[in-house]
């Protein structure tokens, strides 16, 4: 008997897998990447969680599918920010069901806890997700199972329902008891992770959606730097520190110039290639204002290697009207 687990790397999905593995069932932990996960590399962490509970890990990239089917027109709307949680969950279950068939597995599990998150995990939302993904009966939620209708795995006796949990609500007490019982180490505290739930990230998304066509290749750029809107056709991103500069330098996106300072220390920046000469002039001023510069001197920047000269603003206050965040 084999089950497919939707695995976020967080505590709840790890515990859900453990409850099923303890019943002698093989579990394949499937981590579905929408492209909007945390900026930290969580691969090592996910591997460690899977090793500790005895599950195999598989990462599945659905970025294209996610942009096309979920992110911009979610049937069930957004949460507080740019997070289409119900549609997102439904998509993940639909993907997991595909994998279940390919892998010859018999059912699905997830770490959702009823009532833990107001929008996406109340009883109606949990049911909506099942209906939308055609997973009704197939998906077992081990942490809340005793409070939910028995699923196929329980009805067929593959899983002993008595050994599952009946957790409801936001308290983490029972989860922490389970952590102690299992001896799980270095688990992550819940929440966080998904950038779509972040208020500032949502501002950047709303801006790019208003002025541009958002594509998978634009996702990395959304994660780093100060974002500034210079005009309808010109968006500027300026690294805030050495780490962000490093990330921006690595981005391969033909829609943008890579800009660096010449002869002075400065941030790495990127500007949409649709920018007009006036936009470029403004971008140059803004970038130079983030450097140790003087407004009465000329400095040189390289836009994809092409040199452009300019001077900074007198103060960063003058940049504020352009700042998305
Ligand atoms: S928090 Fe992010 S990843 Fe999780 S369901 Fe919502 S949109 Fe999807």
Boltz pocket constraint, residues with backbone or C-beta under 6 A from the ligand:
constraints:
  - pocket:
      binder: B
      contacts: [[A, 34], [A, 82], [A, 83], [A, 84], [A, 85], [A, 86], [A, 88], [A, 89], [A, 120], [A, 194], [A, 195], [A, 196], [A, 197]]
      max_distance: 6.0
